[in-house]
Amino acid sequence: MVEESNDEVVVKSKELFYRGKSLDFLKSLDVREVAKYLPSRSRRSILRNFQTIEKFIKRCEKKIARKKKIRTHLRDIVVVPKLVGMQVGIYNGKTFNDITITHNMIGHRLGEFSLTRQKVQHGAPGIGATKSSAGVQKK
């Protein structure tokens, strides 16, 4: 938004919203209170596992205070507003992918942003890859 008053142009920063509520308001709420604004599947998951999510948030805040990387195997954690802005390493079965959590990710699960399967990249076929080249000796 741009407001003009007495030849001064004031540019307001774009405030972030999720389902009509500001992100600052949602960050101030408890995990179970935030669940009211989420879709049904995420809401049910949070209400059943709120202790796990609260424990994860506390662990993240401690790691940030010690200036350490946040790394997790918990791919089924639902992203809540308190996690927005954090950089989390999510395990995909082989490596930790560093993901910065944004307001668009609220209500999704962490595992959705760290893919476990990669596109297959085939190289050139080698000697012995086909029946016609099976008898050919390497030099």
Summary of the structure (lengths in Angstrom):
residues: 139
radius of gyration: 23.4
end to end distance: 70.7
largest distance: 87.2
contacts: 293
relative contact order: 0.11
helix: 37%
strand: 19%
